Amino acid sequence: MEQRSLQQELEDQFSHVVSRLQSKLFQSDWDIASFAVFFIFIGMILLMVILVLIRCCCCCCCDDERPRRRKVGIENMALEP
């Protein structure tokens, strides 16, 4: 019985905190849009960091096995008279 009341009290406190945060933080549509842009920006930075780490850690060992590129064709050089 006491565990049920404790769980109900925690749920009430959580819903109270969430409602206060919503009323303070997201007062207008501009607030919501700015948070969305901010989190998208942070997400893109984290994605780029992860891709760089994958490239550095996983692809370094594979670079030696590929043949080196060499120029094919004739270089255009200006002919002097």
C-alpha positions as CSV (number, residue, x, y, z in Angstrom):
1,M,0.0,0.0,0.0
2,E,2.8,2.4,0.9
3,Q,4.7,1.6,-2.3
4,R,1.6,2.6,-4.3
5,S,1.3,5.9,-2.5
6,L,5.0,6.6,-3.0
7,Q,4.7,5.8,-6.7
8,Q,1.7,8.1,-7.0
9,E,3.5,10.9,-5.2
10,L,6.5,10.5,-7.5
11,E,4.2,10.6,-10.6
12,D,2.5,13.7,-9.3
13,Q,5.8,15.5,-8.6
14,F,7.1,14.5,-12.1
15,S,4.0,15.8,-13.8
16,H,4.2,19.0,-11.8
17,V,7.9,19.6,-12.8
18,V,7.1,18.9,-16.4
19,S,4.2,21.3,-16.5
20,R,6.3,24.0,-14.8
21,L,9.1,23.5,-17.3
22,Q,6.6,23.7,-20.2
23,S,5.1,26.9,-18.9
24,K,8.5,28.5,-18.4
25,L,10.6,27.3,-21.3
26,F,8.2,27.0,-24.2
27,Q,6.3,30.2,-24.0
28,S,6.0,30.9,-27.7
29,D,6.5,29.1,-31.0
30,W,9.9,30.9,-31.4
31,D,11.1,29.2,-28.3
32,I,10.2,25.8,-29.7
33,A,11.8,26.6,-33.0
34,S,15.0,27.8,-31.4
35,F,15.3,24.6,-29.3
36,A,14.7,22.5,-32.4
37,V,17.3,24.3,-34.4
38,F,19.8,24.1,-31.5
39,F,19.3,20.4,-31.1
40,I,19.5,19.7,-34.8
41,F,22.8,21.7,-34.9
42,I,24.2,19.8,-32.0
43,G,23.1,16.5,-33.6
44,M,24.8,17.3,-36.9
45,I,28.0,18.2,-35.1
46,L,27.9,14.9,-33.2
47,L,27.2,13.0,-36.4
48,M,30.2,14.6,-38.1
49,V,32.5,13.8,-35.1
50,I,31.3,10.2,-35.2
51,L,31.9,10.0,-39.0
52,V,35.4,11.4,-38.5
53,L,36.2,8.9,-35.8
54,I,35.0,6.1,-38.0
55,R,37.1,7.3,-40.9
56,C,40.2,7.7,-38.7
57,C,39.9,4.4,-36.8
58,C,38.5,2.0,-39.4
59,C,39.8,3.3,-42.8
60,C,43.4,3.9,-41.9
61,C,44.3,0.2,-42.2
62,C,42.5,-0.1,-45.5
63,D,44.4,2.8,-47.2
64,D,47.6,0.8,-47.6
65,E,46.0,-2.0,-49.6
66,R,44.6,0.3,-52.3
67,P,46.8,1.1,-55.3
68,R,48.1,4.6,-55.5
69,R,46.6,6.8,-58.2
70,R,48.9,7.9,-60.9
71,K,48.4,10.4,-63.7
72,V,47.2,9.1,-67.0
73,G,47.7,11.0,-70.2
74,I,49.9,13.7,-71.5
75,E,50.6,16.9,-69.6
76,N,49.9,20.1,-71.6
77,M,53.0,22.2,-71.6
78,A,53.2,25.5,-73.4
79,L,55.6,25.2,-76.3
80,E,58.2,28.0,-76.5
81,P,59.3,29.0,-80.0
